[in-house]
Amino acid sequence: MDIPVAVWYLTLAAGIGVSLGALWRLDRPDGRWGLLARKRLVMGVPWGTLVAVLGVSAFYLLAQDGLANPQDPLVLPFRAWGYLYPTGMVTAGFAHAGLGHITGNLLGTLVFGSLAEYAWSHFPKERGVTSFSSLRTDPIARIAAWVLGVFVVGVLSGLFALGPVVGFSGVVFAFIGFALVRFPLATVAATLLADVVSLVYNAIRFPTITRTASESFSRPWWADVAIQGHAFGLFVGIVLAAWLLYRRDVRPKATHVWLAALVIAADRGLWAIYAIESSATYTLYQALGAALVFLVAALVASSVTATPRDLIASIDLSRQEAAYGLLLATVFALALVAVPFNLVVVDDPNAGLEGADPVEVGDYTVFYAEDIENQYISGVPIPAGNTTNVNASGVIVVSEQRNIWWEQISKNRLASRSEAAIRVGGLTWHENVRVTRTTWSLAGGKSTYNVRLGVEDEARPVVFRDERASADARIDGRNISIAPAGDGFDVIVTRNNKTIGRAAVPENGTNITVGGITFERDERNLFAEREDTRVRVARRSR
C-alpha cells in the first residue's frame, strides 16, 4: 500500500505531540529551566554557538556551492591535502562532504555547543566579580572570545587531523570534551538527546525506507570516521575545561566524569581503531579500541579531579599540575601523530597519464587508470608504514598546485554505481566531470567494460577499455566473446581458437548474424540463436 508522505509526517508529529503533552501533564514546567539559562547566558541564548552554526552553514551554502547543490557540494579544494596546501588545511575543519554530514555536525553543535557554552558562561562566575567590570567580564567580549575559540579549534582540527579529512566534527568533539568535564551527567543526557534529534531528523527526511538485496560496493562505516581527529578534538575540549575548572576551583565527581567519558567514547565510536590494508581492505582492532576507551575514561576522570596537593615536593610539582601536564601530553601526542601524514607530497604528478586521455579542468587533471602506484606519499619516513602506498585503480584527480593526487572514485565503486560525478573547483569556481562505466556480463560470470570520462554537458569519449571476455556457453562448437572496441563493443565468434566472425553488438531491438549465430538485442540483454537453440549470453549493466 502506497501511503502519502503527509500521513507519515502527521503520524510523527502526533507521536511527538502526545509524548510532550504527557510530560506537561506529569511535570508542569515552572520556568526554572529558563531562569537557569539566563543566569549563565545572555537572554538565555548560546549566542556564540549560534554564530558558529551560521558560519559553518554559510561556508557550505556559498563557498561549497551547497545552495545550488545541497546533496553534492564542492569538497576537493577544501580538504586538508597537507601542509603544502594551506588553503585546505585552514578550511577543512569547516567544510563538509554532503548534506547528511553537515546536518549531523550542526545538530551536534547545537546540542553540545550550547551545553559547553553554558559551562563557559557569558557572566563571570568568580565570587565578588561583576559583569562589565573589565573586558574579561564583559558578556559581549566573552561571547566573542567563545566564537574566536571555536574558530581556532576548527583550524587546529584541520592542521592536526590524519589525512585529507573535512568536517566540523573535531569542534563538536571539543564541545563534548568541554561539557563532560563540567557537567558529566548532563553531557550523557545530551548524547542521548542528540541521538533522538537525529532519529527525528532522519524520520522527516526519509519517512519510509525500502531496500532490496543487491550487490554493492561500500566501505565499512568505521573506515569513514576520522577517529584520530575526533579524539584530538575531545582532548582539546577536556584540556580547556580542566584549565577553567582549576581557575574556578571546581572539581566534579570522579565517578560521574569516568562514566560520562566511558559512555561518550563508546557511543561516539572512539574505539574504532583501524588500518587500511589496501584500497578495498580494512582491519578493525576492536579489542584494542575497547581497552583504550576504558583507559581514556580513567585518564580523564583522574586528571580533572586532581587536587593541588604536592605530588613531588622536592620539585614543587602538585597533583593538579602533573594531571594537567598529562592531558597536554595526550593532546600533543594526538597532534604529533598526524604531522608526518600531513607532510605529504605528490611524487610524480604525471604518473599514469600516458595513454590515459585525461580531462583538464582549471588546475585539475582527471583521468582513469588501473593498478598504478599511488603518488600521494609522505614527505618523511613513517616507521609504521605509509597507508597511502597502495596501488590505485579508478578515477584519479591530480592538482600539483593543490598538492592533490587522489583516487576519487575507486574501480570497485564505479563498477557498483556505473556512473559518478567528480566536482572540481576553487573558492570562486566549480566544474563537474562525469564518468560512466558500461559493463557486459557474460554467461558464466566473466565481464568486460569500457569507461567514458568528460566534462558535464560535453561528449565523453571512451578513455579505458577492458580485455575481451568469453562466455562459458558454447553453441554448436562455437565460443562467444565480447570485447570493447572503439566507442562500443564487438561480439566475437570463434571455433577451434580461430575467429570466424566479428561485428558490433547490435542496437536494441535489432539483430545481426556473426559466425553462423544470430545475436538479438532486447534492452540490456543479448541473446544468441542457432537453429533451435536460443540462450542469453550477456547482459549490459546500464
Secondary structure, 3 states (H helix, E strand, C coil): CCCCHHHHHHHHHHHHHHHHHHHHHHCCCCCHHHHHHHHHCHHHCCHHHHHHHHHHHHHHHHHCCCCCCCCCCCCHHHCCCCCCCHHHHHHCCCCCCCHHHHHHHHHHHHHHHHHHHHHHCCCCCCCCCCCCCCHHHCHHHHHHHHHHHHHHHHHHHHHCCCCCCCCCHHHHHHHHHHHHHHCHHHHHHHHHHHHHHHHHHHHHHCCCCCCCCCCCCCCCHHHHCCHHHHHHHHHHHHHHHHHHHHHHCCCCCHHHHHHHHHHHHHHCCCCCCEEEEECCEEEECHHHHHHHHHHHHHHHHHHHCCCCCEEEHHHCEEHHHHHHHHHHHHHHHHHHCCHHHHCEEECCCCCCCCCCCCEEECCEEEEEEEEECCCEEECCCCCCCCCCCCCEEEEEEEECCCCEEEEEEEHHHHHHHCEEEEEEECCCCEEEEEEEEEEEEECCCCEEEEEEEEECCCCCCEEEECCCEEEEEEECCEEEEEEEECCEEEEEEEECCEEEEEEECCCCCCEEEECCEEEEEECCEEEEEECCEEEEEEEECC
